[in-house]
Amino acid sequence: MRLVEPIADEKSDEAILRASGAAPILKRAETFGSMADATADLQLVLATTARPRESRIPVHSPREAVSIAAAAISRGERVGLLFGSEKNGLSNDELTYAHGIVTIPTFPGFSSLNLAQAVLLICYEWSTREGGIANDANTDDAAAARAAQAYAMQQPTQLDVARAAAQAAEAEQSNVAAPLKQIDSLFEWWEATLWRVGFFGAGRGVHSAYGESEGLQQEKSRAAAAMAKLRRAIMRAQPSVSEAALLRGALQTMASPKECSRSDGDEEGARSDDTECEKGES
């Protein structure tokens, strides 16, 4: 369990008492200062909300969401179910970190559920999922064991083993969804670059038309709206690690054909982006 900017001390005696038998879960809970930090290593985030405010975000029932989450976990991806606060739910900004929305069907006019009810219903759907994640894991383990046995019978050379490992690593990077840390890094660089090249800002003449201060504020609002649309488009596509790196590398090459920036983003993401940047320049 992960908590983002909790207003109360989750380790306090009162919180432990209210946990009613779930104290071990509460004691292991991690706290984060922002939604970006809390979701950085996740590759699939499904957010629960009573009303989808953006029709272009995929909307799922609890049962559909659980099946999607289980399939992602079976592929080795890290998945998060996002719940809003008891008082305000999830904001539009917080929903930008979600790949999909989970809406619990309710009677019209009574769509709002409290946090405990929402968590209970999602957890119930998970517990009743046919087969369960354990069976999926057992099936995968059995298949892997059979494949390993068959491969061993072929008595491969060291070169064969090295080649197979390289192919497996490449396939894994091509199929595994990009974590949100990589997506956030992409969009931070993308927006900064759009300001630098004049897509946003004074290059459009908005400052002179509305005055320096008012024009800048209006342009910041326009930039935020534009980047939100771009983010929703990328989040719907759910790019893999290599696809996200390729996109950033291609954009870097177009923005700076002679010198692709290699200082943006996290260290791991930067290495991947540099590779794609070099490919674009060759």
Backbone hydrogen bonds in HBPLUS format (Angstrom, degrees):
<---DONOR---> <-ACCEPTOR-->    atom                        ^
c    i                          cat <-CA-CA->   ^        H-A-AA   ^      H-
h    n   atom  resd res      DA  || num        DHA   H-A  angle D-A-AA Bond
n    s   type  num  typ     dist DA aas  dist angle  dist       angle   num
A0030-GLU N   A0001-MET O   3.02 MM  29  6.49 160.4  2.06 154.7 157.7     1
A0003-LEU N   A0030-GLU O   2.76 MM  27  6.10 163.1  1.78 163.7 169.6     2
A0032-PHE N   A0003-LEU O   2.78 MM  29  6.17 144.4  1.91 159.5 170.2     3
A0005-GLU N   A0032-PHE O   2.89 MM  27  6.10 161.3  1.92 174.0 175.2     4
A0012-SER N   A0009-ASP O   3.14 MM   3  5.43 168.4  2.16 114.6 116.7     5
A0016-ILE N   A0012-SER O   3.03 MM   4  6.31 162.9  2.06 153.6 158.2     6
A0017-LEU N   A0013-ASP O   2.93 MM   4  6.10 155.0  2.00 146.7 153.7     7
A0018-ARG N   A0014-GLU O   2.93 MM   4  6.17 157.2  1.98 149.1 155.0     8
A0019-ALA N   A0015-ALA O   3.04 MM   4  6.19 124.5  2.36 138.6 152.7     9
A0019-ALA N   A0016-ILE O   3.23 MM   3  5.12 139.6  2.40  92.5 104.0    10
A0020-SER N   A0017-LEU O   3.42 MM   3  6.06 163.9  2.45 113.6 117.3    11
A0022-ALA N   A0019-ALA O   3.18 MM   3  5.07 155.9  2.24 103.6 110.7    12
A0025-ILE N   A0022-ALA O   3.08 MM   3  5.55 126.2  2.38 111.0 123.5    13
A0026-LEU N   A0022-ALA O   3.23 MM   4  6.59 159.4  2.27 151.1 157.2    14
A0027-LYS N   A0023-ALA O   2.83 MM   4  6.02 157.4  1.88 159.0 165.2    15
A0028-ARG N   A0024-PRO O   3.19 MM   4  6.32 138.0  2.38 135.8 145.3    16
A0028-ARG N   A0025-ILE O   3.23 MM   3  5.26 130.3  2.49  94.7 107.4    17
A0029-ALA N   A0026-LEU O   3.17 MM   3  5.10 156.3  2.23  99.9 107.1    18
A0038-ALA N   A0034-SER O   3.13 MM   4  6.37 158.0  2.18 144.9 151.2    19
A0039-THR N   A0035-MET O   3.06 MM   4  6.15 141.8  2.21 146.1 153.9    20
A0042-LEU N   A0039-THR O   3.03 MM   3  5.25 160.8  2.07 114.1 120.2    21
A0181-LYS N   A0040-ALA O   2.74 MM 141  4.14 142.6  1.88 137.5 126.3    22
A0180-LEU N   A0042-LEU O   2.90 MM 138  5.92 145.6  2.02 156.9 163.5    23
A0043-GLN N   A0078-ARG O   2.83 MM  35  5.47 163.2  1.85 147.3 152.4    24
A0080-GLY N   A0044-LEU O   2.89 MM  36  6.34 155.1  1.95 158.5 166.6    25
A0099-HIS N   A0045-VAL O   2.79 MM  54  5.49 155.3  1.85 147.0 154.3    26
A0046-LEU N   A0080-GLY O   3.00 MM  34  6.43 160.6  2.04 161.9 166.6    27
A0082-LEU N   A0046-LEU O   2.78 MM  36  5.93 165.7  1.80 144.2 149.3    28
A0047-ALA N   A0100-GLY O   2.96 MM  53  6.39 162.0  1.99 157.5 154.7    29
A0102-VAL N   A0047-ALA O   2.64 MM  55  5.74 159.3  1.68 148.1 149.4    30
A0048-THR N   A0082-LEU O   2.87 MM  34  6.12 167.1  1.89 174.3 170.1    31
A0049-THR N   A0102-VAL O   3.13 MM  53  6.34 153.6  2.20 150.3 155.6    32
A0057-ILE N   A0054-GLU O   2.99 MM   3  5.78 170.0  2.00 125.9 129.2    33
A0101-ILE N   A0058-PRO O   2.75 MM  43  6.09 164.3  1.77 162.8 168.5    34
A0060-HIS N   A0101-ILE O   2.69 MM  41  6.01 159.1  1.74 160.7 167.7    35
A0103-THR N   A0060-HIS O   3.01 MM  43  6.29 159.6  2.05 168.9 175.5    36
A0065-ALA N   A0061-SER O   2.87 MM   4  6.08 163.7  1.90 159.6 164.6    37
A0066-VAL N   A0062-PRO O   2.99 MM   4  6.18 157.1  2.04 148.7 154.0    38
A0067-SER N   A0063-ARG O   3.15 MM   4  6.38 157.0  2.20 145.1 150.8    39
A0068-ILE N   A0064-GLU O   2.95 MM   4  6.24 158.0  2.00 152.8 158.9    40
A0069-ALA N   A0065-ALA O   2.86 MM   4  6.06 161.0  1.90 150.9 156.4    41
A0070-ALA N   A0066-VAL O   2.88 MM   4  6.03 160.8  1.92 148.0 153.3    42
A0071-ALA N   A0067-SER O   3.01 MM   4  6.16 156.7  2.06 145.1 151.0    43
A0072-ALA N   A0068-ILE O   3.06 MM   4  6.30 156.4  2.12 146.8 152.9    44
A0073-ILE N   A0069-ALA O   2.94 MM   4  6.20 158.7  1.98 151.7 157.6    45
A0074-SER N   A0070-ALA O   2.96 MM   4  6.17 154.0  2.03 146.2 153.1    46
A0075-ARG N   A0072-ALA O   3.05 MM   3  5.15 137.8  2.23  97.7 109.9    47
A0077-GLU N   A0072-ALA O   3.05 MM   5  5.41 160.3  2.09 149.4 144.1    48
A0076-GLY N   A0073-ILE O   2.88 MM   3  5.06 158.5  1.92 109.3 115.3    49
A0085-SER N   A0089-GLY O   3.34 MM   4  4.71 142.1  2.50 115.7 105.1    50
A0089-GLY N   A0085-SER O   2.99 MM   4  4.71 145.4  2.11 124.6 131.3    51
A0095-LEU N   A0091-SER O   3.02 MM   4  6.31 144.8  2.15 145.3 155.2    52
A0096-THR N   A0093-ASP O   3.17 MM   3  5.43 150.7  2.26 101.9 110.6    53
A0097-TYR N   A0094-GLU O   3.23 MM   3  5.90 166.4  2.25 115.1 119.3    54
A0098-ALA N   A0095-LEU O   3.07 MM   3  5.30 165.0  2.10 112.3 115.3    55
A0110-PHE N   A0107-PHE O   2.91 MM   3  5.55 154.4  1.98 146.4 148.6    56
A0118-ALA N   A0114-ASN O   3.11 MM   4  6.41 162.3  2.14 157.7 163.0    57
A0119-VAL N   A0115-LEU O   2.99 MM   4  6.23 167.8  2.01 159.1 161.7    58
A0120-LEU N   A0116-ALA O   2.95 MM   4  6.04 158.7  1.99 144.5 151.0    59
A0121-LEU N   A0117-GLN O   2.99 MM   4  6.21 163.0  2.02 153.7 156.7    60
A0122-ILE N   A0118-ALA O   3.12 MM   4  6.32 164.7  2.15 151.5 155.5    61
A0123-CYS N   A0119-VAL O   2.94 MM   4  6.05 164.8  1.96 152.7 157.6    62
A0124-TYR N   A0120-LEU O   2.87 MM   4  6.03 146.7  1.98 144.5 154.3    63
A0125-GLU N   A0121-LEU O   3.06 MM   4  6.32 161.8  2.10 147.1 150.8    64
A0126-TRP N   A0122-ILE O   3.04 MM   4  6.35 152.3  2.12 145.7 153.6    65
A0127-SER N   A0123-CYS O   2.94 MM   4  6.18 155.8  2.00 146.4 152.5    66
A0128-THR N   A0124-TYR O   3.04 MM   4  6.27 140.5  2.20 149.4 159.6    67
A0129-ARG N   A0126-TRP O   3.32 MM   3  5.31 161.0  2.36 101.0 106.5    68
A0136-ASP N   A0132-GLY O   3.38 MM   4  6.74 157.0  2.44 143.6 149.8    69
A0137-ALA N   A0133-ILE O   2.94 MM   4  6.20 157.0  1.99 148.4 154.3    70
A0138-ASN N   A0134-ALA O   2.89 MM   4  6.18 155.4  1.95 147.0 154.1    71
A0139-THR N   A0135-ASN O   2.87 MM   4  6.09 158.4  1.92 149.9 155.4    72
A0140-ASP N   A0136-ASP O   2.94 MM   4  6.20 160.1  1.98 149.5 154.9    73
A0141-ASP N   A0137-ALA O   2.82 MM   4  6.05 157.0  1.87 150.0 156.8    74
A0142-ALA N   A0138-ASN O   2.91 MM   4  6.12 157.3  1.96 148.7 154.4    75
A0143-ALA N   A0139-THR O   2.99 MM   4  6.21 161.7  2.02 150.0 154.9    76
A0144-ALA N   A0140-ASP O   2.87 MM   4  6.05 157.4  1.92 148.3 155.0    77
A0145-ALA N   A0141-ASP O   2.88 MM   4  6.08 151.8  1.96 145.0 152.8    78
A0146-ARG N   A0142-ALA O   2.99 MM   4  6.27 157.5  2.05 149.2 154.6    79
A0147-ALA N   A0143-ALA O   2.96 MM   4  6.19 159.5  2.00 148.0 153.9    80
A0148-ALA N   A0144-ALA O   2.88 MM   4  6.08 156.6  1.94 146.7 153.3    81
A0149-GLN N   A0145-ALA O   2.96 MM   4  6.17 155.5  2.02 146.3 152.6    82
A0150-ALA N   A0146-ARG O   2.98 MM   4  6.21 163.2  2.01 150.8 154.9    83
A0151-TYR N   A0147-ALA O   2.93 MM   4  6.10 155.4  1.99 146.1 153.4    84
A0152-ALA N   A0148-ALA O   2.89 MM   4  6.07 154.6  1.96 145.2 152.2    85
A0153-MET N   A0149-GLN O   3.12 MM   4  6.36 147.8  2.22 145.0 152.6    86
A0154-GLN N   A0151-TYR O   3.08 MM   3  5.41 146.7  2.20 104.3 114.2    87
A0155-GLN N   A0152-ALA O   3.06 MM   3  5.48 164.2  2.09 114.2 119.3    88
A0160-ASP N   A0157-THR O   3.09 MM   3  5.14 117.8  2.49  95.7 110.4    89
A0161-VAL N   A0157-THR O   3.07 MM   4  6.44 156.8  2.13 150.4 156.4    90
A0162-ALA N   A0158-GLN O   2.97 MM   4  6.20 161.3  2.00 148.5 153.0    91
A0163-ARG N   A0159-LEU O   2.91 MM   4  6.07 160.9  1.94 149.2 154.7    92
A0164-ALA N   A0160-ASP O   2.91 MM   4  6.07 159.7  1.96 149.3 154.9    93
A0165-ALA N   A0161-VAL O   2.97 MM   4  6.16 154.9  2.04 147.8 154.5    94
A0166-ALA N   A0162-ALA O   3.00 MM   4  6.23 156.9  2.06 147.6 153.4    95
A0167-GLN N   A0163-ARG O   3.00 MM   4  6.24 158.3  2.05 148.5 154.3    96
A0168-ALA N   A0164-ALA O   2.92 MM   4  6.09 154.3  1.98 145.4 152.7    97
A0169-ALA N   A0165-ALA O   2.95 MM   4  6.15 157.1  2.01 146.8 152.7    98
A0170-GLU N   A0166-ALA O   3.03 MM   4  6.23 157.7  2.08 145.5 151.4    99
A0171-ALA N   A0167-GLN O   2.93 MM   4  6.09 158.8  1.97 146.7 152.7   100
A0172-GLU N   A0168-ALA O   2.89 MM   4  6.05 153.7  1.96 146.2 153.4   101
A0173-GLN N   A0169-ALA O   3.09 MM   4  6.30 161.3  2.12 147.4 151.4   102
A0174-SER N   A0170-GLU O   3.05 MM   4  6.23 143.8  2.19 141.1 151.3   103
A0175-ASN N   A0171-ALA O   3.07 MM   4  6.22 137.0  2.26 143.1 153.3   104
A0176-VAL N   A0172-GLU O   2.93 MM   4  5.86 156.6  1.98 156.6 160.9   105
A0242-SER N   A0173-GLN O   3.42 MM  69  5.91 156.9  2.47 143.7 140.0   106
A0241-VAL N   A0176-VAL O   2.92 MM  65  6.21 144.2  2.05 175.3 169.2   107
A0178-ALA N   A0239-PRO O   2.86 MM  61  6.02 172.4  1.87 148.9 146.2   108
A0182-GLN N   A0179-PRO O   3.00 MM   3  5.58 131.0  2.25 113.2 124.0   109
A0183-ILE N   A0179-PRO O   3.27 MM   4  6.68 154.6  2.34 143.9 151.4   110
A0184-ASP N   A0180-LEU O   2.75 MM   4  5.89 165.9  1.77 153.6 156.9   111
A0185-SER N   A0181-LYS O   3.08 MM   4  6.18 157.2  2.13 139.0 145.2   112
A0186-LEU N   A0182-GLN O   3.01 MM   4  6.23 154.4  2.08 143.7 150.5   113
A0187-PHE N   A0183-ILE O   3.03 MM   4  6.35 161.7  2.07 154.1 157.7   114
A0188-GLU N   A0184-ASP O   2.92 MM   4  6.11 155.6  1.98 152.8 159.5   115
A0189-TRP N   A0185-SER O   3.11 MM   4  6.25 166.9  2.12 148.1 151.5   116
A0190-TRP N   A0186-LEU O   2.85 MM   4  5.99 158.5  1.89 146.7 153.9   117
A0191-GLU N   A0187-PHE O   2.97 MM   4  5.98 171.4  1.98 147.2 148.9   118
A0192-ALA N   A0188-GLU O   3.17 MM   4  6.26 165.2  2.19 144.4 149.0   119
A0193-THR N   A0189-TRP O   2.89 MM   4  6.05 152.7  1.96 150.1 158.0   120
A0194-LEU N   A0190-TRP O   2.97 MM   4  6.24 152.9  2.04 148.7 155.9   121
A0195-TRP N   A0191-GLU O   3.04 MM   4  6.38 148.5  2.15 150.1 158.1   122
A0196-ARG N   A0192-ALA O   2.99 MM   4  6.22 152.0  2.07 140.3 148.7   123
A0197-VAL N   A0193-THR O   2.88 MM   4  6.12 156.6  1.94 156.3 160.7   124
A0199-PHE N   A0194-LEU O   2.90 MM   5  5.08 124.8  2.21 153.3 163.0   125
A0200-PHE N   A0194-LEU O   3.15 MM   6  5.89 155.3  2.21 127.1 126.0   126
A0198-GLY N   A0195-TRP O   3.32 MM   3  5.28 151.2  2.41  96.9 105.2   127
A0204-ARG N   A0201-GLY O   3.07 MM   3  6.09 172.0  2.08 129.6 131.9   128
A0205-GLY N   A0202-ALA O   2.90 MM   3  5.23 164.8  1.92 115.6 120.7   129
A0210-TYR N   A0206-VAL O   3.18 MM   4  6.22 153.2  2.25 147.9 152.7   130
A0211-GLY N   A0207-HIS O   2.80 MM   4  5.19 129.5  2.06 144.8 152.6   131
A0215-GLY N   A0211-GLY O   2.78 MM   4  5.46 151.3  1.86 148.8 158.3   132
A0216-LEU N   A0212-GLU O   3.06 MM   4  6.06 154.3  2.13 140.4 146.9   133
A0217-GLN N   A0213-SER O   3.13 MM   4  6.38 160.6  2.17 148.6 153.5   134
A0218-GLN N   A0214-GLU O   2.98 MM   4  6.17 158.4  2.03 148.3 154.2   135
A0219-GLU N   A0215-GLY O   2.95 MM   4  6.12 152.3  2.03 144.1 152.0   136
A0220-LYS N   A0216-LEU O   2.90 MM   4  6.15 147.4  2.01 146.1 155.0   137
A0221-SER N   A0217-GLN O   3.13 MM   4  6.40 151.4  2.21 143.1 149.9   138
A0222-ARG N   A0218-GLN O   3.01 MM   4  6.32 154.3  2.08 144.1 151.4   139
A0223-ALA N   A0219-GLU O   2.86 MM   4  6.06 155.5  1.92 145.6 152.4   140
A0224-ALA N   A0220-LYS O   2.93 MM   4  6.14 157.4  1.99 145.2 151.0   141
A0225-ALA N   A0221-SER O   3.06 MM   4  6.28 158.7  2.11 147.5 152.6   142
A0226-ALA N   A0222-ARG O   2.97 MM   4  6.16 158.7  2.01 148.2 154.3   143
A0227-MET N   A0223-ALA O   2.89 MM   4  6.05 165.4  1.91 154.6 158.4   144
A0228-ALA N   A0224-ALA O   2.99 MM   4  6.09 146.1  2.11 139.3 148.7   145
A0229-LYS N   A0225-ALA O   3.14 MM   4  6.42 149.9  2.23 142.7 149.6   146
A0230-LEU N   A0226-ALA O   3.04 MM   4  6.38 159.9  2.08 149.4 154.9   147
A0231-ARG N   A0227-MET O   2.84 MM   4  6.00 156.5  1.90 145.3 152.1   148
A0232-ARG N   A0228-ALA O   3.01 MM   4  6.20 158.2  2.05 144.5 149.8   149
A0233-ALA N   A0229-LYS O   3.10 MM   4  6.36 156.1  2.16 146.5 152.7   150
A0234-ILE N   A0230-LEU O   3.05 MM   4  6.35 160.0  2.09 152.0 156.6   151
A0235-MET N   A0231-ARG O   2.79 MM   4  5.95 163.4  1.82 156.1 161.4   152
A0236-ARG N   A0232-ARG O   2.95 MM   4  6.07 152.3  2.03 144.7 151.3   153
A0237-ALA N   A0233-ALA O   3.30 MM   4  6.54 148.5  2.40 137.8 145.5   154
A0238-GLN N   A0234-ILE O   3.12 MM   4  6.38 131.0  2.37 141.1 154.3   155
A0238-GLN N   A0235-MET O   3.18 MM   3  5.03 134.4  2.40  93.3 105.7   156
A0244-ALA N   A0240-SER O   2.94 MM   4  6.12 164.2  1.97 155.2 158.3   157
A0245-ALA N   A0241-VAL O   3.10 MM   4  6.29 155.3  2.16 143.7 150.8   158
A0246-LEU N   A0242-SER O   2.87 MM   4  6.02 152.6  1.95 142.9 150.7   159
A0247-LEU N   A0243-GLU O   2.92 MM   4  6.14 160.0  1.96 149.3 154.1   160
A0248-ARG N   A0244-ALA O   3.08 MM   4  6.29 164.9  2.10 146.3 150.1   161
A0249-GLY N   A0245-ALA O   2.90 MM   4  6.06 158.8  1.95 146.6 153.3   162
A0250-ALA N   A0246-LEU O   2.89 MM   4  6.08 158.3  1.94 151.2 156.5   163
A0251-LEU N   A0247-LEU O   2.99 MM   4  6.20 161.8  2.02 151.1 156.0   164
A0252-GLN N   A0248-ARG O   2.84 MM   4  6.00 157.5  1.89 151.1 157.4   165
A0253-THR N   A0249-GLY O   3.03 MM   4  6.22 154.5  2.09 143.8 150.2   166
A0254-MET N   A0250-ALA O   3.11 MM   4  6.41 154.4  2.18 145.9 152.3   167
A0255-ALA N   A0251-LEU O   2.90 MM   4  6.08 155.9  1.95 149.4 156.5   168
A0256-SER N   A0252-GLN O   2.85 MM   4  5.90 159.8  1.89 151.2 156.2   169
A0270-ALA N   A0266-ASP O   2.71 MM   4  5.80 154.1  1.78 154.3 163.0   170
A0271-ARG N   A0267-GLU O   3.10 MM   4  6.33 151.5  2.19 143.7 149.6   171
A0272-SER N   A0268-GLU O   3.31 MM   4  6.67 158.5  2.36 147.0 151.6   172
A0273-ASP N   A0269-GLY O   2.85 MM   4  6.08 162.6  1.88 153.7 159.3   173
A0274-ASP N   A0270-ALA O   2.78 MM   4  5.91 157.3  1.83 151.1 156.7   174
A0275-THR N   A0271-ARG O   3.24 MM   4  6.45 153.3  2.32 141.0 147.0   175
A0276-GLU N   A0272-SER O   3.25 MM   4  6.63 160.3  2.29 149.7 153.6   176
A0277-CYS N   A0273-ASP O   2.82 MM   4  6.05 155.5  1.88 151.4 159.5   177
A0278-GLU N   A0274-ASP O   2.87 MM   4  6.10 159.4  1.91 153.1 157.1   178
A0279-LYS N   A0275-THR O   3.00 MM   4  6.30 148.8  2.10 143.2 152.3   179
A0280-GLY N   A0276-GLU O   2.92 MM   4  6.23 151.7  2.00 148.0 155.2   180
A0281-GLU N   A0277-CYS O   3.13 MM   4  6.44 137.7  2.31 141.3 152.4   181
A0282-SER N   A0278-GLU O   3.14 MM   4  6.28 130.0  2.40 139.8 151.9   182
A0282-SER N   A0279-LYS O   3.25 MM   3  5.29 138.4  2.43  95.6 107.0   183
